[in-house]
Amino acid sequence: MSQRRDDRYTFDGLPLNPVEPGTNLLVTGPVLSGAREMGLRLLCSSDADGGTVLVATDSDATTLLEDFERHGGVLDRGRVRVIDCAQESGDLPEDSVSTVSTPADLTGIGIEYSGHYESTYASGYTRVRSGIITLTPLLVYNDDVRAVYRFLNTITGRIGTADGLGVCVLDPNAHEEQVVESVARFFDGRVDVRADAGDLDLRVAGLRDQPSDWTSVGAGT
C-alpha cells in the first residue's frame, strides 16, 4: 500500500479523514435510511485522474447513475462505468455499461469488473474507486455464501493491490450477525450509518484517525 500522503483518498463534504490507497470500506446501516447514500458519496471523486466502477445490484444502471450524480458524482463515459445486474440499462453507452444476467453470476460480475477497471485505468483515470451497491442481492441470490466470500476476497484483494478504493454497502438488518461479521473481515474499515431525526450520523471502526463516535454528517449534494 502506498504511503505518500498526497495519494490518499479524500471525501468531500464528509467528516472523514483521508485514507491510504488500497483501502476497502464496508458501509453498514439501513439502505433506505442513509447507508446507500453514504456509499455513493464515498465513491464521488473530485480528482482529475479519479475514475469510478460501480456494480449495480439493487437497481438498474440508469437509477444508480442518477443517484450517484445526485449525491455529487460527475458522470462521464470514460470516468464512470457500471456493471448492471438488473439488465435494464436501456440506451446507456455500451462501452461504459455492461450487464450480467443475475446477481448470482459472481463469475460474470468479476469478469466485467476487471474489464471496466482496466478500461478506466487505460483512459488515464489512475485513482479508481470501486463500489458494490449493495451486497445484499449477492448474498440472497447465491445458495452458497462461501462463494460470495471468495468473490469479496478477490475483489478487495485486487483493489488493495491496485491502490484503489473499495466501498461496499450492506444492510446488517437483512442478514444474520455471523454473515455480517464474516463479510466485514474482508474490509479494512467499517463505516456505520444511522438516521437521527432526519439527519445522518456515522462512525468508523478499524481505521485510525477517524471518528469512532457517532458524528453528524453534512447534507448531501
Protein Blocks (a to p, Z undefined) as FASTA:
>chain_A
ZZbfklpccdehiacdcddehiacddeddfknommmmmmmmmpcfbfkbccddddfkbcf
klmmmmmmmnopacdfklpccddfkopnojacfklpccdfbfklmmlmmmmmmmmmmmmm
mnopabccdddddfklmmmmpmblmlmmmmmmmmmmmmmmnopacdddddfklpcfklmm
mmmmmpfbdcddddeehiacdddehiahiafbdcdddddZZ
